[in-house]
Amino acid sequence: MEHLKYPIGKFEFGKAYSSPDNQKHISIIEKFPQELKTLVAQLSPGKLEKSYRPNGWTARQIIHHIADSHMNAYIRTKWTLTEDAPIIKAYNQDLWANLEDSKCASPEVSLPLIEAIHQRWVYLLKTLTDADLQKKYIHPEQNREFKLDELLALYAWHGKQHYEHLNIILKND
């Protein structure tokens, strides 16, 4: 079951990232909306209601979760750049994924949102210095500091992780 939950492996927290790593992560974040849109276009209406694992989210919920999660990441980025080690607002992603908009709305609602958020986010990210990427925020649930460069790595991983979940759904009969 672990290989279905984490098809690309678990994210490794606490690593150090170089400037080339950061540029790679920004590039992954930049390309993600188009890659996602191309994959989602291949999902039939029936596949949108399928899950990648028992008790996992449906394809529809995953797509809406990506929008929710990446909006939060964008806002966390802005807080971190404008406040001194802010304590970010956490949210219960499982509860959000089970709200009606996540369970029932067309993916076509979230895909343009993901594209727009990523355009703004990447525009901002490309202006940041290495020093900016060392700025920190505090995650209250994990009770630890995150640097912005780790947030970049996490969300590059996050997009790829959920892309693979959708790919599993697409390939399963």
C-alpha positions, 0 to 999 in steps of 0.5 A: 500500500505504501507504494501506492500512497507514495509512488515517487517516495516520501519527501525528505525533510531537512535537506539542504538545497543549492541554487541549482536545486532551487532553480530546478524546483522552480522549473518543475513548479512552472511546468506542472500546470500544463503537465497536469492539464494534459494528464487530466484531459485523458481522464474519462468522467468515470475515472474522475470518481476512481481512487489510486488506492483503497480509502484514497481520494478520487481523481477529482478530489486530487485535482481540487486538493492541488489547487487548495494546497498550492494556493496555500503554498503561494500564500505561505511564500508571501507571508515568509517574505513579508513577515519575520518567521510567521506561524502559518495557518494550517488546514485539514486537507482531508476535511477540505477534500471532502467538502462538496466543491472538492467532491463534485465540482468539475476539474475545469474549475480548478485547472485554471486556478492552478495555472494562475496561481503557478504563474503568479508564484513562479513570477515571484519565485524567479525574483528571489535571491538565495538569501530570500530562499533562506527565510523561514516560516513556522508550521504549527502542526509539525512544530518546526521551521521551514525555509522557503527553499524547502517549501520549493522542494516540497511543492515540486515533489507534491505536484509530481506525487499527485501527478503519479496518483492520477497516472495510476488512476488513468492506467488502472481498468 
